[in-house]
């Protein structure tokens, strides 16, 4: 192989390597952005799911600032701990783990007043 061919191939390889490195960096950036967008979406969904319940309580107890402060703390704590609700310990995974669904263990005792 001639020196000219070697040089051309080495340049091509070098260019391809640079392009590959750029693509890999871009993929990593997209992954970080996706993770952040999913985190924000989950937080918004969680707030939508529980926010109205806390808001109702805030309205009912608006005359009691300490209760409202406590409800704010409860809401913040629930949102920060939401994964414990999504994936409780002892839960049995569903047959579709791809969707992140879980199936809780059956409740082992009957509620008071329940008759068969």
C-alpha positions, 0 to 999 in steps of 0.5 A: 500500500502506498504512503498516500493511501495510508495517509488517506485511510488514517485521515478517514479513520481520524475523521470518523473517530472524531465524528463518533466521539461527537455522537457519543457525547451528544447521546450522553447529553440527550440521555441526561436531558431525558432523565431530567425531563422524566423526573420533572414530569413525574414530579408534576404528575405526583403533584397533580395526583396529591395536590388537590387533596392537600389543597382541600385540606388547606382550604378547610384549615386556612384559619390555622397557619401551623396546620397549613405549614404542616400540610405543606411539609406533608406534600413535600415529603410525599413528593420526595418519597414517592418512589417508596409508594411506587415500589413498596418493599414486599411488592410483587412485580407484575408480569410487565416490568417494562412498564414499572407496574407493581402488584401489591401483596393481598391484604391479609386481614378483613376490615372490621365489620366485614362478614363473609 
